[in-house]
Amino acid sequence: MTIFLQSLDYQLWHIIVNGPRMPTRTIEGVVSPKPENEYNDNDFRMLQLNSKAKHVLFFTYEGTNQVKESKISMLVHEYELFMMHNDECISDMFTRFTTITNSLKNLGKSYSN
């Protein structure tokens, strides 16, 4: 992941490790956020990199359509074969079931009651 992000833009990795950077100004030794109407080209580049870092992380987490379909298929399989394990209490079983259904819902697949 480090190498992938650095290959896109080395500063992306820096933003992910250290957090997003926001344009600031210093007046009489006091650092404060810079008003948007005072942004320069470097400020917009910094903000663009912040957004790019978020996008890359989101895309990596979410995955491609093929990965998404694979996750859905695996979860549907777990859902359809769902049953209580021998060493499992009801609350653990319910938590496991809720995790499966919530994961499916987050991926765009839901079941009616």
N, C-alpha and C positions, 0 to 999 in steps of 0.2 A: 504494500500500500504506500509506504514511504517513497519508494522509487517511482511508482506510478504517478503520484502527486507531484514529485519533484520534476518528472519528465514533462508534465504539462506546463508547469511554471513553478520554479523553485520557491517562490514566495508563498505559494499555496500551503506548502508544508509548514512554513513558519507561522502562517495565520492559524492553521489548525492546532498547532502545538501551543501557541501563545494567546490565541483568541483573536477575535476580529479587531481591527484597528479603525478608529473613528477620527475624522479630522478635528484637530484641536488648535487653539491659539493661546498665546501667553500674553497677558496684559498685566504689567507691573508685577511680574513673578507669579501670577495666578494662572494656572492652566484651566481652560474651560472649553466646552464643545464649540466648534466653529459654526456660525450660522450658514445655512445652505447657500445663501446668496454670495458668500465669500469663498466658496469652494474653487480651487484651481484644478488644472489638469491632473496634477499628482493626487489630489484628494479624490477625484473621480476614479482614477486608476486604482487607488486603495479600496474604495467602495466596491468597484467592479471585482477585484480579487476576493473581497469578503463574500460577495454573492456567488462567485465561481466556486469557492471552497465549499460553501453550503450546498451548492448544486451537485458537486462531485460526491460529497459525502452522502447526500440523499439518494443519488442515482446508484451509488455503490451499495447502500443499505437496501434499497428497494429492489435492485437487480433488473435485468432485462426481462422482456416478456416471457422468454423461454424459462428463465429462472423462476419467475412468478408462477407460471403454469405448473412447473415442477413442484413448487411449494404447495400449491393448491391441490394437486393430485395426491401428494403425500398426506396432507391434512384430511382430505376427503376419505382416503383409505383408513386413517386412524378413526375418523368420525363413524364410518360405516361399520367398522369392527369393534367399536367401543364397548367395553364391558369392565366390570369391577375386577381388580386384581385381588388375589387371595389375601395378601398382606396389607390391603388398603382400607382405610376407614372411609366413611361416607363423605366427610368434608374434603379429604384428599382427592377422592374420585370426582367430586363436584368441581373442585379447583382445576383438575386436569381437563374435564369436559369443557369448562368455561374457557380455558386457555385455547383449546382446539377451536371452539366456535368463534371466539373473538379474533383469533388469527385468521380464520377463514373470512370473517366479515371485513377485516382490515385489508385483505387481498381482493375484496370485491365479490366474494362468494358467500351467500347467506342462505339459511334455511328457515322456513316459517315454523312457528311453534307446532 
